[in-house]
Amino acid sequence: MYFLVALGCTAVAGALWFFFRDRKALHLDVLALIYGASTLMWFIDCCASAIKGEGFLSFEYPTDGWISLATVLGGVLLWLIISFVLNNLKKEVKA
């Protein structure tokens, strides 16, 4: 389930970046990269589970729900921190 949530977040972040790519201060490209990396990580985890003989996708409630929520919130938090730092670095360079 968390793989599908990360994949959905990657698609949404990629679409946001595509439509708002002229607004560089938002750093939506960073958000798309963060969720793309998490999707790759969860895909590798799903492949490892399939190799072990378990199911490719897991739908265990509530554990997978909490992992999915942590993936979404962690990506947004990391994006906010990185965009805050990048925007403040640009202000210092101009000053």
Beta strands, then each sheet from edge to edge (+ up, - down):
end
